[in-house]
Amino acid sequence: MDKINIGLIGLGNIGTGVVKLLQENEGIITERLGAKLALKKIADIDVNTPRAVKVDKNRITTDAREVINDPEISIIIELIGGYEPARTLLLEAISQQKNVVTANKALLAKHGNEIFQAAQKNGVDIGFEASVGGTIPIIKTLKESLVANKINSILGIMNGTANFILTKMTDEGKMFDVVLKEAQKLGFAEADPTFDIEGIDTAHKMAIILSLAYGKKVNLDDIYVEGISRITGEDIAFAKELGYRIKLLAIAMLKKDTVEARIHPTMISSSHLIANVNQNYNAFHIMGDAAGPVFLFGQGAGMLPTASAVFSDIIDLSRNILKGVSGRVPLRSISEAEMKTISLVPMEEIKTRYYFRFSAVDRPGVLSKISGILGENNISIATVIQKARIENSAVPIVMTTYEAKEKNVREALKKIDKLDVVMDKTMLIRIEDELH
């Protein structure tokens, strides 16, 4: 029976999951591949900490280049994360005609153009299914299953930590800080949760998704990003009253020759499929012009779910090696030579509906002042909610709008927040009613 040697760089949580899955499901993997996968060498800076798997100490090294330079290893799996030394190591492996598998979304979002071009030049394949959506096969769906479709829109819940926090706030009425600590205790959130709660992790994944869906290079900095740290229980309650749930959504929409790409807290109808994706799960709602709606749902992170996605790539690459082919499926949907820079709609030009929560003094004429400024900026009010007065407190006034331009909204709120009757910065959450 044929044997394919693989090398692993990074024996952390996901790396351990890869070893565990190979050990526990070796029979299934061998039967389905028609060849044996052998984990020949592992590199990690820490070779002494006990892992949840048993590994032959003779196969472990602290030098990643021992893995890369081994002539018998055909596939390099990079699971160390971060920009460096991951970028350098991947490029070295590619220059030696090694196929590579990575779960490193930050690296691909920032340096993907360089890495994918190097891979095509050297005639090797890159597997990166685990970089977005954990166990959800979103990469393969966009590259292969929907290859004949024009992708009209993608909605994504791409960060389990943010989704867990919003779910607990919505369903259990807990405060943001309380739920964040709970997420950290359960291992859903890092000690420094900034990347998760401020949408940065989602932006990395969004950059990869955009390049696949539209066959274009993406500048990560061009994607609008807003996190969930300002969402309060008050906003959650008003959203419920209005028939919405709040989710941190990645939204991509095709607009003729350009694309809207934005990440922000979004009020979406409580009847929408993606509004009902809760806890730490991820999901993607894709609208293809031929396929119609496609919905993918599953674990977006975790040791074994992510390891499962890593093995999806390992098997694909191994099958290519057994057949003596490479580049059968373009790395990012189309040839790298055909990739051009994507044109994203500036955030100020997007049009959608809005939710505003004003903190105002309970005084006659407040509503007319606020609505007057909105009207001057071509913003039409759809609904108004004003709660009973609380002694010695500002009164929350909630308004939703009809479709308006972001630029006009920003101008209006700048003026409203300067009014002497407005006590705090206005809370803004975008509403998406046209997403099917």
NUZA-265641 format. One record per residue (C-alpha): x, y, z. Coordinates in pm, whole numbers, plus 50000, padded with zeros to 5 digits. Example, Ala and Ser with C-alpha at 12.3 -4.5 7.8 and 13.67 -1.06 7.14 Angstrom:
REM residues 2
512304955050780;513674989450714;
//
This chain:
REM residues 436
500005000050000;501205035349919;502355057250208;502335095050227;504495111850490;503205143350653;504935167950885;503295189351153;504535223251272;502715232851592;501525208251856;499115231452034;495385225952073;494605220651702;497865202051635;497045178451918;493605173451763;495205164051429;497385137651596;494435124651799;492175121951495;494835103451295;495415079151580;491735072651652;490445071651293;493475057651115;491535028050977;488775050050828;491315074450683;493405046850525;490355029650379;488955061650226;492315074250097;493505040649972;496925048050120;498535051550460;499185085750615;502285086150832;503015115051067;506795114051024;507895144651217;506455171451451;507985205051541;507035226351840;508915251052057;507675232352366;508495195152357;508175188852732;504575198252822;502375166952837;499785165152557;496465146852535;498085122952285;501085099852297;503775107852044;507105090651984;509705114752127;512055106151841;509585122551603;509455155951787;511865184751732;512085221151827;513405229851479;510625234851222;513145233150940;513855196851021;510265190450914;510425212650605;513795199250487;512925162450525;512885149450164;510425121550253;507705145250377;505205155250106;502735176350306;503555202850567;500815212350815;501295246750972;499345252151295;501435277451486;499335307951396;500405344351371;502345361651094;505925351551168;507625327151162;504565311050996;504895331550676;508615324150635;508175287050709;505295283250463;507215300950187;510245278850252;508105247550234;506495259649909;509905267649757;510845231249817;507725219749628;505975208249944;502175209349955;500965228050262;497905228550487;497205257650721;494495269950956;496135304250979;493425329150878;495385359850995;498355350050780;496265343350469;494245375250516;497385396650532;499945377650321;497715354750115;498515371649784;502235364749828;501715329149954;499205318349688;501325332849407;504365314049537;502355281849550;501145285349191;504665293849072;506075262649240;503255239949129;502025230249475;498655230949646;497545248649964;494725235750181;493115261350411;489615248150488;490275251150863;491085288150837;487395298250816;484405283150993;486155254451172;484495222351062;482105239650817;483155232750452;482775268850339;486035269750139;485195238949933;481615250949886;482745283849731;485675269449531;483905238849396;480225233349479;479065268249373;481655273349100;478995280248833;477205306449044;477415343849068;477465349149445;474935376349517;475385377049893;477045360150189;476025364050552;478345349050806;478535343251178;482255336451184;483225340951547;481935317251814;483025339152104;480985369251990;478015347051909;478185330352251;478195364252424;475255377952225;473265345752276;473705346752654;472805383552666;469685377252457;468385344952608;469495348752969;469575386553014;473185386553132;475485416753111;478275417952851;481135417053104;479595387753293;479175366752979;482675375252856;484155361453179;482015330353140;483275325852782;486865328952901;486285303453175;484795278752923;487705284052683;485595301152414;487405334352460;491095342752494;492545360952795;492745390852559;489455388252367;489975419252150;490245400751816;486985382351886;484735409252031;485975437751808;485445418351485;489125415151385;489065377051376;485925378851161;487635403650926;490525379450867;488045352550767;485985376750560;489035386250352;489545349650261;485855344550180;485735375249954;488695363349749;486985329649691;483495342849623;484585369949380;487985358049255;489645390349359;492515401749578;491335418449897;492975445650103;492125436150461;492115472650569;489325480850322;486785459250507;484635479250751;484865464051100;482855471851413;482655449751723;480075441551987;481585457452299;479055486452301;475965463952284;473895466252603;471045446652754;468865476552672;469605472852300;468955435352317;465555441952479;464565468352223;465655444851942;463335417852079;460485442652101;461025451851737;461165415351625;464945412351580;467955394551723;471385410851727;474245391651566;477815400751474;477455395451099;479955395450816;478005408050516;479085406550152;476735418349878;477405420749507;476555455249371;477055454448992;480855456048953;481595462649319;481035444949649;479815456749987;481925440950260;481225449850620;481325434750968;479205449251246;476455441351498;473275436951296;469595435051382;468145407151172;464605393451180;464165367151451;462605344451186;465765343850969;467775311450981;471005328851075;469305348051358;468725314351525;472355303051519;473285304651885;475955296852145;479445292451995;478245279451656;479135294851321;477015296751007;477025309050647;474025319150440;475025321250072;472815333049788;473875320449446;472125332249132;471565296049019;471665276649346;469495300549546;470005300349923;472625276950073;472935274050449;475975259050629;476055254451005;478455238551253;481215241851508;483415271151418;486305262151645;487565235851885;490235209151879;488515181151688;486135201451468;489095221651336;491265190451307;488465175351096;488765204550853;492565200950847;492155164550747;489775174150470;492715192650312;495255165550392;493105139550215;492525162149912;496255169049876;497125132349932;494735121649655;496425146249421;499845132349514;498685096549451;497445106849105;500555127349034;498675160048980;498615194849132;496655226449068;493585206848961;491415231449156;492695267549149;493905278649491;491395307249512;488705298049258;490595312148959;494215313248843;496385336649050;497395353848726;493765364048675;493295377849026;492675415249033;492075438249331;488455438849441;486565471849446;484715475249776;481875500049822;483045527150067;481195523250396;479845558650374;478045549550051;476155518950175;472395520850226;470495501750491;468025506850775;469135518751118;468295515751487;469145545751705;468985547452084;469235583252210;469835591952574;467815623852609;466545647452874;462795643852932;461775678052806;459215691152553;460565694952202;463325668752226;461725645651973;461155673751725;464805685251750;466115650151684;463645642251408;464295676051249;468025668951214;467285634351075;464905649550820;467455675550714;469785646450629;467235626950424;466605601150697;462975590250737;461755576351069;459935542851061;459175537251432;459625555251764;459705539852112;459915561552423;459865545152763;458455559953082;460465586353257;462975575053522;463505600853798;466715620753754;467745599653456;468045604153084;465175588452892;465965563052617;464355572252288;464535545252023;463985551751653;464255529351351;464615543751003;463725535250650;466665529050418;469235556850446;472775563750335;475535558050594;477135591550513;473915609950594;473445590350915;476915598951038;476385635850963;473045636151144;474315618251454;477295641751476;474845670751508;472395652651737;475115642251982;476025679052025;472505688752136;472275699952499;469285676652548;471285645452447;473245631552740;475365604052579;476675592352243;473885577852029;473845540151992;473615529151629;472905493851507;472265485951143;469145466651044;469065442050755;465565433350637;466365425650274;468625396150349;466905363450254;
//
